[in-house]
Amino acid sequence: MSDSGSDVQYFWCIRHHRTETGADVCPARYVLGPYASATDAEQALQRVRQRNEAWDAEDARWAGEER
Protein backbone atom coordinates (compact mmCIF):
# COMPACT_ATOMS: atom_id res chain seq x y z
CA MET A 1 0.00 0.00 0.00
CA SER A 2 1.31 3.48 -0.79
CA ASP A 3 1.72 6.33 1.68
CA SER A 4 -1.52 7.92 0.50
CA GLY A 5 -3.48 4.87 1.59
CA SER A 6 -4.51 4.05 -1.96
CA ASP A 7 -3.35 0.87 -3.63
CA VAL A 8 -4.85 1.79 -7.02
CA GLN A 9 -2.60 1.07 -9.96
CA TYR A 10 -3.05 2.75 -13.32
CA PHE A 11 -2.23 1.27 -16.72
CA TRP A 12 -2.12 2.75 -20.22
CA CYS A 13 -3.94 0.55 -22.73
CA ILE A 14 -2.30 0.71 -26.16
CA ARG A 15 -5.33 -0.95 -27.73
CA HIS A 16 -8.00 1.45 -26.40
CA HIS A 17 -5.76 4.52 -25.87
CA ARG A 18 -7.01 5.12 -22.35
CA THR A 19 -6.09 4.78 -18.70
CA GLU A 20 -7.37 1.61 -17.05
CA THR A 21 -7.58 0.48 -13.42
CA GLY A 22 -8.84 -2.42 -11.37
CA ALA A 23 -11.11 -4.91 -13.09
CA ASP A 24 -11.13 -2.73 -16.22
CA VAL A 25 -7.52 -3.62 -17.20
CA CYS A 26 -6.93 -5.30 -20.56
CA PRO A 27 -4.55 -8.27 -20.84
CA ALA A 28 -0.89 -7.50 -20.09
CA ARG A 29 0.13 -7.57 -23.77
CA TYR A 30 -1.98 -4.43 -24.32
CA VAL A 31 -0.98 -2.31 -21.33
CA LEU A 32 1.97 -0.32 -20.03
CA GLY A 33 2.41 0.06 -16.32
CA PRO A 34 1.56 -0.04 -13.53
CA TYR A 35 1.81 3.66 -12.76
CA ALA A 36 1.12 5.50 -9.52
CA SER A 37 -1.29 8.01 -11.09
CA ALA A 38 -3.60 8.42 -14.04
CA THR A 39 -1.43 11.29 -15.28
CA ASP A 40 1.66 9.07 -15.29
CA ALA A 41 -0.27 6.42 -17.25
CA GLU A 42 -1.48 9.03 -19.76
CA GLN A 43 2.13 10.09 -20.37
CA ALA A 44 3.39 6.51 -20.89
CA LEU A 45 3.78 6.69 -24.66
CA GLN A 46 5.57 10.04 -24.44
CA ARG A 47 8.04 8.46 -21.98
CA VAL A 48 8.51 5.47 -24.29
CA ARG A 49 9.30 7.79 -27.22
CA GLN A 50 11.75 9.85 -25.15
CA ARG A 51 13.55 6.78 -23.86
CA ASN A 52 13.73 5.20 -27.32
CA GLU A 53 15.21 8.40 -28.77
CA ALA A 54 17.79 8.57 -25.98
CA TRP A 55 18.72 4.91 -26.40
CA ASP A 56 18.95 5.26 -30.20
CA ALA A 57 21.23 8.28 -29.79
CA GLU A 58 23.38 6.37 -27.30
CA ASP A 59 23.59 3.38 -29.67
CA ALA A 60 24.64 5.70 -32.50
CA ARG A 61 27.24 7.39 -30.27
CA TRP A 62 28.56 4.01 -29.20
CA ALA A 63 28.85 2.93 -32.85
CA GLY A 64 30.59 6.21 -33.77
CA GLU A 65 27.75 7.49 -35.94
CA GLU A 66 26.60 11.12 -36.14
CA ARG A 67 23.02 11.87 -35.18
PQR file of N, CA, C, O and H, with PARSE charges and radii, in Angstrom:
ATOM      1  N   MET A   1       0.844  -1.180   0.000 -0.4000 1.5000
ATOM      2  CA  MET A   1       0.000   0.000   0.000 -0.0000 2.0000
ATOM      3  C   MET A   1       0.884   1.236   0.000  0.5500 1.7000
ATOM      4  O   MET A   1       1.912   1.250   0.677 -0.5500 1.4000
ATOM      5  N   SER A   2       0.520   2.253  -0.725 -0.4000 1.5000
ATOM      6  CA  SER A   2       1.314   3.478  -0.789 -0.0000 2.0000
ATOM      7  C   SER A   2       1.044   4.357   0.425  0.5500 1.7000
ATOM      8  O   SER A   2       0.135   4.097   1.214 -0.5500 1.4000
ATOM      9  H   SER A   2      -0.316   2.242  -1.274  0.4000 1.0000
ATOM     10  N   ASP A   3       1.861   5.413   0.557 -0.4000 1.5000
ATOM     11  CA  ASP A   3       1.724   6.332   1.684 -0.0000 2.0000
ATOM     12  C   ASP A   3       0.370   7.024   1.710  0.5500 1.7000
ATOM     13  O   ASP A   3      -0.116   7.390   2.780 -0.5500 1.4000
ATOM     14  H   ASP A   3       2.599   5.624  -0.084  0.4000 1.0000
ATOM     15  N   SER A   4      -0.242   7.207   0.546 -0.4000 1.5000
ATOM     16  CA  SER A   4      -1.516   7.922   0.496 -0.0000 2.0000
ATOM     17  C   SER A   4      -2.686   7.047   0.938  0.5500 1.7000
ATOM     18  O   SER A   4      -3.810   7.530   1.075 -0.5500 1.4000
ATOM     19  H   SER A   4       0.153   6.909  -0.323  0.4000 1.0000
ATOM     20  N   GLY A   5      -2.417   5.751   1.161 -0.4000 1.5000
ATOM     21  CA  GLY A   5      -3.480   4.866   1.591 -0.0000 2.0000
ATOM     22  C   GLY A   5      -4.227   4.241   0.434  0.5500 1.7000
ATOM     23  O   GLY A   5      -5.145   3.447   0.642 -0.5500 1.4000
ATOM     24  H   GLY A   5      -1.504   5.360   1.049  0.4000 1.0000
ATOM     25  N   SER A   6      -3.847   4.588  -0.778 -0.4000 1.5000
ATOM     26  CA  SER A   6      -4.506   4.046  -1.958 -0.0000 2.0000
ATOM     27  C   SER A   6      -3.597   3.030  -2.630  0.5500 1.7000
ATOM     28  O   SER A   6      -2.417   3.294  -2.860 -0.5500 1.4000
ATOM     29  H   SER A   6      -3.101   5.233  -0.947  0.4000 1.0000
ATOM     30  N   ASP A   7      -4.150   1.874  -2.940 -0.4000 1.5000
ATOM     31  CA  ASP A   7      -3.353   0.870  -3.633 -0.0000 2.0000
ATOM     32  C   ASP A   7      -3.789   0.742  -5.090  0.5500 1.7000
ATOM     33  O   ASP A   7      -3.565  -0.296  -5.714 -0.5500 1.4000
ATOM     34  H   ASP A   7      -5.109   1.659  -2.753  0.4000 1.0000
ATOM     35  N   VAL A   8      -4.405   1.779  -5.634 -0.4000 1.5000
ATOM     36  CA  VAL A   8      -4.854   1.793  -7.017 -0.0000 2.0000
ATOM     37  C   VAL A   8      -3.639   1.869  -7.936  0.5500 1.7000
ATOM     38  O   VAL A   8      -2.734   2.677  -7.725 -0.5500 1.4000
ATOM     39  H   VAL A   8      -4.587   2.621  -5.127  0.4000 1.0000
ATOM     40  N   GLN A   9      -3.633   1.024  -8.946 -0.4000 1.5000
ATOM     41  CA  GLN A   9      -2.598   1.074  -9.965 -0.0000 2.0000
ATOM     42  C   GLN A   9      -3.253   1.463 -11.277  0.5500 1.7000
ATOM     43  O   GLN A   9      -4.376   1.054 -11.571 -0.5500 1.4000
ATOM     44  H   GLN A   9      -4.367   0.367  -9.117  0.4000 1.0000
ATOM     45  N   TYR A  10      -2.544   2.254 -12.058 -0.4000 1.5000
ATOM     46  CA  TYR A  10      -3.049   2.751 -13.324 -0.0000 2.0000
ATOM     47  C   TYR A  10      -2.215   2.167 -14.458  0.5500 1.7000
ATOM     48  O   TYR A  10      -1.000   2.011 -14.339 -0.5500 1.4000
ATOM     49  H   TYR A  10      -1.631   2.586 -11.819  0.4000 1.0000
ATOM     50  N   PHE A  11      -2.887   1.849 -15.556 -0.4000 1.5000
ATOM     51  CA  PHE A  11      -2.235   1.275 -16.722 -0.0000 2.0000
ATOM     52  C   PHE A  11      -2.653   2.058 -17.952  0.5500 1.7000
ATOM     53  O   PHE A  11      -3.765   2.583 -18.005 -0.5500 1.4000
ATOM     54  H   PHE A  11      -3.874   1.976 -15.653  0.4000 1.0000
ATOM     55  N   TRP A  12      -1.765   2.143 -18.952 -0.4000 1.5000
ATOM     56  CA  TRP A  12      -2.124   2.754 -20.220 -0.0000 2.0000
ATOM     57  C   TRP A  12      -2.370   1.630 -21.211  0.5500 1.7000
ATOM     58  O   TRP A  12      -1.481   0.819 -21.469 -0.5500 1.4000
ATOM     59  H   TRP A  12      -0.861   1.717 -18.909  0.4000 1.0000
ATOM     60  N   CYS A  13      -3.571   1.581 -21.765 -0.4000 1.5000
ATOM     61  CA  CYS A  13      -3.939   0.552 -22.727 -0.0000 2.0000
ATOM     62  C   CYS A  13      -3.592   1.045 -24.128  0.5500 1.7000
ATOM     63  O   CYS A  13      -4.115   2.063 -24.584 -0.5500 1.4000
ATOM     64  H   CYS A  13      -4.293   2.240 -21.555  0.4000 1.0000
ATOM     65  N   ILE A  14      -2.702   0.312 -24.812 -0.4000 1.5000
ATOM     66  CA  ILE A  14      -2.303   0.710 -26.158 -0.0000 2.0000
ATOM     67  C   ILE A  14      -3.340   0.306 -27.200  0.5500 1.7000
ATOM     68  O   ILE A  14      -3.287   0.765 -28.341 -0.5500 1.4000
ATOM     69  H   ILE A  14      -2.278  -0.514 -24.443  0.4000 1.0000
ATOM     70  N   ARG A  15      -4.265  -0.534 -26.819 -0.4000 1.5000
ATOM     71  CA  ARG A  15      -5.335  -0.951 -27.730 -0.0000 2.0000
ATOM     72  C   ARG A  15      -6.483   0.061 -27.715  0.5500 1.7000
ATOM     73  O   ARG A  15      -7.016   0.408 -28.769 -0.5500 1.4000
ATOM     74  H   ARG A  15      -4.308  -0.906 -25.892  0.4000 1.0000
ATOM     75  N   HIS A  16      -6.862   0.530 -26.536 -0.4000 1.5000
ATOM     76  CA  HIS A  16      -7.996   1.454 -26.400 -0.0000 2.0000
ATOM     77  C   HIS A  16      -7.583   2.915 -26.225  0.5500 1.7000
ATOM     78  O   HIS A  16      -8.430   3.807 -26.249 -0.5500 1.4000
ATOM     79  H   HIS A  16      -6.429   0.248 -25.680  0.4000 1.0000
ATOM     80  N   HIS A  17      -6.280   3.162 -26.050 -0.4000 1.5000
ATOM     81  CA  HIS A  17      -5.758   4.524 -25.875 -0.0000 2.0000
ATOM     82  C   HIS A  17      -6.440   5.228 -24.712  0.5500 1.7000
ATOM     83  O   HIS A  17      -6.983   6.325 -24.847 -0.5500 1.4000
ATOM     84  H   HIS A  17      -5.592   2.437 -26.030  0.4000 1.0000
ATOM     85  N   ARG A  18      -6.390   4.553 -23.553 -0.4000 1.5000
ATOM     86  CA  ARG A  18      -7.011   5.121 -22.350 -0.0000 2.0000
ATOM     87  C   ARG A  18      -6.324   4.559 -21.107  0.5500 1.7000
ATOM     88  O   ARG A  18      -5.618   3.552 -21.159 -0.5500 1.4000
ATOM     89  H   ARG A  18      -5.949   3.662 -23.443  0.4000 1.0000
ATOM     90  N   THR A  19      -6.557   5.245 -19.991 -0.4000 1.5000
ATOM     91  CA  THR A  19      -6.088   4.778 -18.700 -0.0000 2.0000
ATOM     92  C   THR A  19      -7.066   3.746 -18.169  0.5500 1.7000
ATOM     93  O   THR A  19      -8.280   3.927 -18.260 -0.5500 1.4000
ATOM     94  H   THR A  19      -7.131   6.063 -19.948  0.4000 1.0000
ATOM     95  N   GLU A  20      -6.535   2.661 -17.611 -0.4000 1.5000
ATOM     96  CA  GLU A  20      -7.373   1.605 -17.052 -0.0000 2.0000
ATOM     97  C   GLU A  20      -6.918   1.289 -15.631  0.5500 1.7000
ATOM     98  O   GLU A  20      -5.742   1.429 -15.295 -0.5500 1.4000
ATOM     99  H   GLU A  20      -5.549   2.514 -17.537  0.4000 1.0000
ATOM    100  N   THR A  21      -7.866   0.863 -14.808 -0.4000 1.5000
ATOM    101  CA  THR A  21      -7.580   0.479 -13.424 -0.0000 2.0000
ATOM    102  C   THR A  21      -8.432  -0.722 -13.038  0.5500 1.7000
ATOM    103  O   THR A  21      -9.415  -1.051 -13.702 -0.5500 1.4000
ATOM    104  H   THR A  21      -8.821   0.749 -15.081  0.4000 1.0000
ATOM    105  N   GLY A  22      -8.035  -1.358 -11.960 -0.4000 1.5000
ATOM    106  CA  GLY A  22      -8.845  -2.422 -11.367 -0.0000 2.0000
ATOM    107  C   GLY A  22      -9.284  -3.494 -12.326  0.5500 1.7000
ATOM    108  O   GLY A  22      -8.482  -4.002 -13.109 -0.5500 1.4000
ATOM    109  H   GLY A  22      -7.237  -1.091 -11.421  0.4000 1.0000
ATOM    110  N   ALA A  23     -10.544  -3.840 -12.272 -0.4000 1.5000
ATOM    111  CA  ALA A  23     -11.112  -4.913 -13.088 -0.0000 2.0000
ATOM    112  C   ALA A  23     -11.230  -4.517 -14.558  0.5500 1.7000
ATOM    113  O   ALA A  23     -11.538  -5.357 -15.404 -0.5500 1.4000
ATOM    114  H   ALA A  23     -11.196  -3.428 -11.636  0.4000 1.0000
ATOM    115  N   ASP A  24     -10.990  -3.253 -14.862 -0.4000 1.5000
ATOM    116  CA  ASP A  24     -11.129  -2.733 -16.220 -0.0000 2.0000
ATOM    117  C   ASP A  24      -9.843  -2.861 -17.035  0.5500 1.7000
ATOM    118  O   ASP A  24      -9.779  -2.319 -18.139 -0.5500 1.4000
ATOM    119  H   ASP A  24     -10.740  -2.570 -14.175  0.4000 1.0000
ATOM    120  N   VAL A  25      -8.813  -3.558 -16.533 -0.4000 1.5000
ATOM    121  CA  VAL A  25      -7.518  -3.622 -17.205 -0.0000 2.0000
ATOM    122  C   VAL A  25      -7.520  -4.717 -18.270  0.5500 1.7000
ATOM    123  O   VAL A  25      -7.914  -5.855 -18.017 -0.5500 1.4000
ATOM    124  H   VAL A  25      -8.865  -3.997 -15.637  0.4000 1.0000
ATOM    125  N   CYS A  26      -7.069  -4.343 -19.464 -0.4000 1.5000
ATOM    126  CA  CYS A  26      -6.930  -5.301 -20.562 -0.0000 2.0000
ATOM    127  C   CYS A  26      -5.787  -6.276 -20.253  0.5500 1.7000
ATOM    128  O   CYS A  26      -5.033  -6.058 -19.305 -0.5500 1.4000
ATOM    129  H   CYS A  26      -6.749  -3.419 -19.670  0.4000 1.0000
ATOM    130  N   PRO A  27      -5.655  -7.340 -21.037 -0.5600 1.5000
ATOM    131  CA  PRO A  27      -4.549  -8.275 -20.839  0.2800 2.0000
ATOM    132  C   PRO A  27      -3.191  -7.566 -20.906  0.5500 1.7000
ATOM    133  O   PRO A  27      -3.052  -6.533 -21.562 -0.5500 1.4000
ATOM    134  N   ALA A  28      -2.209  -8.123 -20.232 -0.4000 1.5000
ATOM    135  CA  ALA A  28      -0.888  -7.504 -20.092 -0.0000 2.0000
ATOM    136  C   ALA A  28      -0.250  -7.129 -21.430  0.5500 1.7000
ATOM    137  O   ALA A  28       0.484  -6.143 -21.498 -0.5500 1.4000
ATOM    138  H   ALA A  28      -2.322  -8.962 -19.699  0.4000 1.0000
ATOM    139  N   ARG A  29      -0.508  -7.881 -22.477 -0.4000 1.5000
ATOM    140  CA  ARG A  29       0.126  -7.572 -23.766 -0.0000 2.0000
ATOM    141  C   ARG A  29      -0.355  -6.248 -24.349  0.5500 1.7000
ATOM    142  O   ARG A  29       0.255  -5.736 -25.288 -0.5500 1.4000
ATOM    143  H   ARG A  29      -1.104  -8.682 -22.421  0.4000 1.0000
ATOM    144  N   TYR A  30      -1.430  -5.685 -23.815 -0.4000 1.5000
ATOM    145  CA  TYR A  30      -1.978  -4.426 -24.325 -0.0000 2.0000
ATOM    146  C   TYR A  30      -1.738  -3.230 -23.409  0.5500 1.7000
ATOM    147  O   TYR A  30      -2.137  -2.116 -23.751 -0.5500 1.4000
ATOM    148  H   TYR A  30      -1.926  -6.101 -23.052  0.4000 1.0000
ATOM    149  N   VAL A  31      -1.105  -3.425 -22.269 -0.4000 1.5000
ATOM    150  CA  VAL A  31      -0.983  -2.309 -21.331 -0.0000 2.0000
ATOM    151  C   VAL A  31       0.465  -2.025 -20.950  0.5500 1.7000
ATOM    152  O   VAL A  31       1.324  -2.907 -20.970 -0.5500 1.4000
ATOM    153  H   VAL A  31      -0.781  -4.329 -21.991  0.4000 1.0000
ATOM    154  N   LEU A  32       0.702  -0.774 -20.605 -0.4000 1.5000
ATOM    155  CA  LEU A  32       1.965  -0.323 -20.032 -0.0000 2.0000
ATOM    156  C   LEU A  32       1.682   0.047 -18.590  0.5500 1.7000
ATOM    157  O   LEU A  32       0.640   0.626 -18.282 -0.5500 1.4000
ATOM    158  H   LEU A  32       0.005  -0.057 -20.589  0.4000 1.0000
ATOM    159  N   GLY A  33       2.593  -0.283 -17.722 -0.4000 1.5000
ATOM    160  CA  GLY A  33       2.411   0.061 -16.318 -0.0000 2.0000
ATOM    161  C   GLY A  33       2.720  -1.100 -15.433  0.5500 1.7000
ATOM    162  O   GLY A  33       3.214  -2.120 -15.914 -0.5500 1.4000
ATOM    163  H   GLY A  33       3.440  -0.753 -17.971  0.4000 1.0000
ATOM    164  N   PRO A  34       2.457  -0.993 -14.177 -0.5600 1.5000
ATOM    165  CA  PRO A  34       1.558  -0.039 -13.531  0.2800 2.0000
ATOM    166  C   PRO A  34       2.225   1.306 -13.239  0.5500 1.7000
ATOM    167  O   PRO A  34       3.448   1.407 -13.140 -0.5500 1.4000
ATOM    168  N   TYR A  35       1.399   2.313 -13.106 -0.4000 1.5000
ATOM    169  CA  TYR A  35       1.811   3.662 -12.758 -0.0000 2.0000
ATOM    170  C   TYR A  35       1.084   4.087 -11.494  0.5500 1.7000
ATOM    171  O   TYR A  35       0.021   3.560 -11.165 -0.5500 1.4000
ATOM    172  H   TYR A  35       0.406   2.230 -13.185  0.4000 1.0000
ATOM    173  N   ALA A  36       1.670   5.044 -10.791 -0.4000 1.5000
ATOM    174  CA  ALA A  36       1.119   5.504  -9.517 -0.0000 2.0000
ATOM    175  C   ALA A  36      -0.073   6.439  -9.690  0.5500 1.7000
ATOM    176  O   ALA A  36      -0.881   6.595  -8.774 -0.5500 1.4000
ATOM    177  H   ALA A  36       2.533   5.473 -11.058  0.4000 1.0000
ATOM    178  N   SER A  37      -0.185   7.071 -10.882 -0.4000 1.5000
ATOM    179  CA  SER A  37      -1.288   8.011 -11.088 -0.0000 2.0000
ATOM    180  C   SER A  37      -1.814   7.896 -12.509  0.5500 1.7000
ATOM    181  O   SER A  37      -1.145   7.363 -13.395 -0.5500 1.4000
ATOM    182  H   SER A  37       0.471   6.944 -11.626  0.4000 1.0000
ATOM    183  N   ALA A  38      -3.012   8.401 -12.709 -0.4000 1.5000
ATOM    184  CA  ALA A  38      -3.604   8.416 -14.045 -0.0000 2.0000
ATOM    185  C   ALA A  38      -2.783   9.299 -14.977  0.5500 1.7000
ATOM    186  O   ALA A  38      -2.629   8.979 -16.156 -0.5500 1.4000
ATOM    187  H   ALA A  38      -3.555   8.834 -11.990  0.4000 1.0000
ATOM    188  N   THR A  39      -2.259  10.397 -14.466 -0.4000 1.5000
ATOM    189  CA  THR A  39      -1.428  11.294 -15.276 -0.0000 2.0000
ATOM    190  C   THR A  39      -0.182  10.583 -15.766  0.5500 1.7000
ATOM    191  O   THR A  39       0.185  10.712 -16.934 -0.5500 1.4000
ATOM    192  H   THR A  39      -2.384  10.657 -13.508  0.4000 1.0000
ATOM    193  N   ASP A  40       0.476   9.833 -14.888 -0.4000 1.5000
ATOM    194  CA  ASP A  40       1.661   9.072 -15.294 -0.0000 2.0000
ATOM    195  C   ASP A  40       1.298   8.064 -16.383  0.5500 1.7000
ATOM    196  O   ASP A  40       2.047   7.899 -17.345 -0.5500 1.4000
ATOM    197  H   ASP A  40       0.178   9.728 -13.940  0.4000 1.0000
ATOM    198  N   ALA A  41       0.173   7.399 -16.243 -0.4000 1.5000
ATOM    199  CA  ALA A  41      -0.265   6.424 -17.250 -0.0000 2.0000
ATOM    200  C   ALA A  41      -0.537   7.116 -18.581  0.5500 1.7000
ATOM    201  O   ALA A  41      -0.182   6.589 -19.635 -0.5500 1.4000
ATOM    202  H   ALA A  41      -0.436   7.533 -15.461  0.4000 1.0000
ATOM    203  N   GLU A  42      -1.164   8.291 -18.543 -0.4000 1.5000
ATOM    204  CA  GLU A  42      -1.479   9.028 -19.764 -0.0000 2.0000
ATOM    205  C   GLU A  42      -0.225   9.485 -20.499  0.5500 1.7000
ATOM    206  O   GLU A  42      -0.258   9.694 -21.711 -0.5500 1.4000
ATOM    207  H   GLU A  42      -1.453   8.719 -17.687  0.4000 1.0000
ATOM    208  N   GLN A  43       0.873   9.640 -19.778 -0.4000 1.5000
ATOM    209  CA  GLN A  43       2.130  10.088 -20.367 -0.0000 2.0000
ATOM    210  C   GLN A  43       3.051   8.921 -20.743  0.5500 1.7000
ATOM    211  O   GLN A  43       4.205   9.141 -21.110 -0.5500 1.4000
ATOM    212  H   GLN A  43       0.899   9.470 -18.793  0.4000 1.0000
ATOM    213  N   ALA A  44       2.560   7.706 -20.657 -0.4000 1.5000
ATOM    214  CA  ALA A  44       3.387   6.514 -20.887 -0.0000 2.0000
ATOM    215  C   ALA A  44       4.011   6.498 -22.277  0.5500 1.7000
ATOM    216  O   ALA A  44       5.210   6.251 -22.403 -0.5500 1.4000
ATOM    217  H   ALA A  44       1.623   7.526 -20.358  0.4000 1.0000
ATOM    218  N   LEU A  45       3.241   6.751 -23.309 -0.4000 1.5000
ATOM    219  CA  LEU A  45       3.782   6.692 -24.663 -0.0000 2.0000
ATOM    220  C   LEU A  45       4.801   7.793 -24.919  0.5500 1.7000
ATOM    221  O   LEU A  45       5.766   7.588 -25.656 -0.5500 1.4000
ATOM    222  H   LEU A  45       2.266   6.951 -23.207  0.4000 1.0000
ATOM    223  N   GLN A  46       4.595   8.949 -24.321 -0.4000 1.5000
ATOM    224  CA  GLN A  46       5.566  10.036 -24.438 -0.0000 2.0000
ATOM    225  C   GLN A  46       6.889   9.601 -23.808  0.5500 1.7000
ATOM    226  O   GLN A  46       7.954   9.840 -24.376 -0.5500 1.4000
ATOM    227  H   GLN A  46       3.811   9.116 -23.723  0.4000 1.0000
ATOM    228  N   ARG A  47       6.827   8.963 -22.638 -0.4000 1.5000
ATOM    229  CA  ARG A  47       8.036   8.461 -21.982 -0.0000 2.0000
ATOM    230  C   ARG A  47       8.724   7.395 -22.828  0.5500 1.7000
ATOM    231  O   ARG A  47       9.951   7.377 -22.931 -0.5500 1.4000
ATOM    232  H   ARG A  47       5.961   8.769 -22.176  0.4000 1.0000
ATOM    233  N   VAL A  48       7.945   6.516 -23.427 -0.4000 1.5000
ATOM    234  CA  VAL A  48       8.506   5.473 -24.287 -0.0000 2.0000
ATOM    235  C   VAL A  48       9.260   6.113 -25.451  0.5500 1.7000
ATOM    236  O   VAL A  48      10.382   5.712 -25.759 -0.5500 1.4000
ATOM    237  H   VAL A  48       6.949   6.531 -23.343  0.4000 1.0000
ATOM    238  N   ARG A  49       8.646   7.112 -26.102 -0.4000 1.5000
ATOM    239  CA  ARG A  49       9.302   7.792 -27.223 -0.0000 2.0000
ATOM    240  C   ARG A  49      10.600   8.458 -26.778  0.5500 1.7000
ATOM    241  O   ARG A  49      11.624   8.335 -27.450 -0.5500 1.4000
ATOM    242  H   ARG A  49       7.734   7.439 -25.851  0.4000 1.0000
ATOM    243  N   GLN A  50      10.561   9.161 -25.650 -0.4000 1.5000
ATOM    244  CA  GLN A  50      11.749   9.850 -25.155 -0.0000 2.0000
ATOM    245  C   GLN A  50      12.868   8.858 -24.839  0.5500 1.7000
ATOM    246  O   GLN A  50      14.024   9.095 -25.187 -0.5500 1.4000
ATOM    247  H   GLN A  50       9.729   9.261 -25.104  0.4000 1.0000
ATOM    248  N   ARG A  51      12.533   7.777 -24.197 -0.4000 1.5000
ATOM    249  CA  ARG A  51      13.546   6.779 -23.857 -0.0000 2.0000
ATOM    250  C   ARG A  51      14.107   6.116 -25.109  0.5500 1.7000
ATOM    251  O   ARG A  51      15.314   5.890 -25.199 -0.5500 1.4000
ATOM    252  H   ARG A  51      11.594   7.585 -23.914  0.4000 1.0000
ATOM    253  N   ASN A  52      13.251   5.802 -26.073 -0.4000 1.5000
ATOM    254  CA  ASN A  52      13.733   5.200 -27.317 -0.0000 2.0000
ATOM    255  C   ASN A  52      14.676   6.139 -28.059  0.5500 1.7000
ATOM    256  O   ASN A  52      15.707   5.702 -28.571 -0.5500 1.4000
ATOM    257  H   ASN A  52      12.271   5.985 -26.000  0.4000 1.0000
ATOM    258  N   GLU A  53      14.334   7.426 -28.122 -0.4000 1.5000
ATOM    259  CA  GLU A  53      15.207   8.404 -28.773 -0.0000 2.0000
ATOM    260  C   GLU A  53      16.554   8.482 -28.071  0.5500 1.7000
ATOM    261  O   GLU A  53      17.596   8.520 -28.724 -0.5500 1.4000
ATOM    262  H   GLU A  53      13.497   7.781 -27.706  0.4000 1.0000
ATOM    263  N   ALA A  54      16.537   8.505 -26.739 -0.4000 1.5000
ATOM    264  CA  ALA A  54      17.790   8.571 -25.977 -0.0000 2.0000
ATOM    265  C   ALA A  54      18.622   7.306 -26.201  0.5500 1.7000
ATOM    266  O   ALA A  54      19.836   7.386 -26.385 -0.5500 1.4000
ATOM    267  H   ALA A  54      15.690   8.473 -26.208  0.4000 1.0000
ATOM    268  N   TRP A  55      17.983   6.159 -26.187 -0.4000 1.5000
ATOM    269  CA  TRP A  55      18.717   4.907 -26.403 -0.0000 2.0000
ATOM    270  C   TRP A  55      19.259   4.823 -27.823  0.5500 1.7000
ATOM    271  O   TRP A  55      20.384   4.366 -28.023 -0.5500 1.4000
ATOM    272  H   TRP A  55      16.996   6.093 -26.038  0.4000 1.0000
ATOM    273  N   ASP A  56      18.477   5.258 -28.820 -0.4000 1.5000
ATOM    274  CA  ASP A  56      18.954   5.262 -30.204 -0.0000 2.0000
ATOM    275  C   ASP A  56      20.159   6.181 -30.355  0.5500 1.7000
ATOM    276  O   ASP A  56      21.126   5.831 -31.031 -0.5500 1.4000
ATOM    277  H   ASP A  56      17.563   5.629 -28.658  0.4000 1.0000
ATOM    278  N   ALA A  57      20.107   7.350 -29.731 -0.4000 1.5000
ATOM    279  CA  ALA A  57      21.232   8.282 -29.785 -0.0000 2.0000
ATOM    280  C   ALA A  57      22.458   7.680 -29.112  0.5500 1.7000
ATOM    281  O   ALA A  57      23.573   7.824 -29.615 -0.5500 1.4000
ATOM    282  H   ALA A  57      19.321   7.635 -29.182  0.4000 1.0000
ATOM    283  N   GLU A  58      22.266   7.014 -27.994 -0.4000 1.5000
ATOM    284  CA  GLU A  58      23.380   6.372 -27.300 -0.0000 2.0000
ATOM    285  C   GLU A  58      23.959   5.237 -28.143  0.5500 1.7000
ATOM    286  O   GLU A  58      25.178   5.082 -28.208 -0.5500 1.4000
ATOM    287  H   GLU A  58      21.360   6.897 -27.586  0.4000 1.0000
ATOM    288  N   ASP A  59      23.108   4.448 -28.784 -0.4000 1.5000
ATOM    289  CA  ASP A  59      23.588   3.384 -29.671 -0.0000 2.0000
ATOM    290  C   ASP A  59      24.417   3.972 -30.815  0.5500 1.7000
ATOM    291  O   ASP A  59      25.480   3.451 -31.151 -0.5500 1.4000
ATOM    292  H   ASP A  59      22.118   4.574 -28.731  0.4000 1.0000
ATOM    293  N   ALA A  60      23.925   5.055 -31.406 -0.4000 1.5000
ATOM    294  CA  ALA A  60      24.641   5.704 -32.500 -0.0000 2.0000
ATOM    295  C   ALA A  60      25.981   6.249 -32.005  0.5500 1.7000
ATOM    296  O   ALA A  60      26.996   6.101 -32.686 -0.5500 1.4000
ATOM    297  H   ALA A  60      23.061   5.478 -31.132  0.4000 1.0000
ATOM    298  N   ARG A  61      25.994   6.875 -30.831 -0.4000 1.5000
ATOM    299  CA  ARG A  61      27.237   7.390 -30.270 -0.0000 2.0000
ATOM    300  C   ARG A  61      28.215   6.253 -30.035  0.5500 1.7000
ATOM    301  O   ARG A  61      29.400   6.371 -30.350 -0.5500 1.4000
ATOM    302  H   ARG A  61      25.169   6.996 -30.278  0.4000 1.0000
ATOM    303  N   TRP A  62      27.730   5.167 -29.491 -0.4000 1.5000
ATOM    304  CA  TRP A  62      28.564   4.010 -29.200 -0.0000 2.0000
ATOM    305  C   TRP A  62      29.172   3.441 -30.491  0.5500 1.7000
ATOM    306  O   TRP A  62      30.322   3.003 -30.503 -0.5500 1.4000
ATOM    307  H   TRP A  62      26.768   5.071 -29.235  0.4000 1.0000
ATOM    308  N   ALA A  63      28.390   3.453 -31.569 -0.4000 1.5000
ATOM    309  CA  ALA A  63      28.853   2.932 -32.846 -0.0000 2.0000
ATOM    310  C   ALA A  63      29.672   3.950 -33.636  0.5500 1.7000
ATOM    311  O   ALA A  63      30.185   3.632 -34.709 -0.5500 1.4000
ATOM    312  H   ALA A  63      27.455   3.808 -31.560  0.4000 1.0000
ATOM    313  N   GLY A  64      29.801   5.184 -33.107 -0.4000 1.5000
ATOM    314  CA  GLY A  64      30.589   6.210 -33.765 -0.0000 2.0000
ATOM    315  C   GLY A  64      29.864   6.915 -34.897  0.5500 1.7000
ATOM    316  O   GLY A  64      30.498   7.515 -35.765 -0.5500 1.4000
ATOM    317  H   GLY A  64      29.384   5.441 -32.235  0.4000 1.0000
ATOM    318  N   GLU A  65      28.550   6.846 -34.895 -0.4000 1.5000
ATOM    319  CA  GLU A  65      27.752   7.492 -35.935 -0.0000 2.0000
ATOM    320  C   GLU A  65      27.302   8.873 -35.479  0.5500 1.7000
ATOM    321  O   GLU A  65      27.105   9.109 -34.287 -0.5500 1.4000
ATOM    322  H   GLU A  65      28.035   6.359 -34.190  0.4000 1.0000
ATOM    323  N   GLU A  66      27.141   9.784 -36.435 -0.4000 1.5000
ATOM    324  CA  GLU A  66      26.597  11.118 -36.145 -0.0000 2.0000
ATOM    325  C   GLU A  66      25.093  11.049 -36.133  0.5500 1.7000
ATOM    326  O   GLU A  66      24.491  10.364 -36.960 -0.5500 1.4000
ATOM    327  H   GLU A  66      27.302   9.593 -37.403  0.4000 1.0000
ATOM    328  N   ARG A  67      24.486  11.742 -35.214 -0.4000 1.5000
ATOM    329  CA  ARG A  67      23.019  11.869 -35.178 -0.0000 2.0000
ATOM    330  C   ARG A  67      22.647  13.283 -34.984  0.5500 1.7000
ATOM    331  O   ARG A  67      21.461  13.608 -34.925 -0.5500 1.4000
ATOM    332  H   ARG A  67      24.974  12.298 -34.542  0.4000 1.0000
TER
END
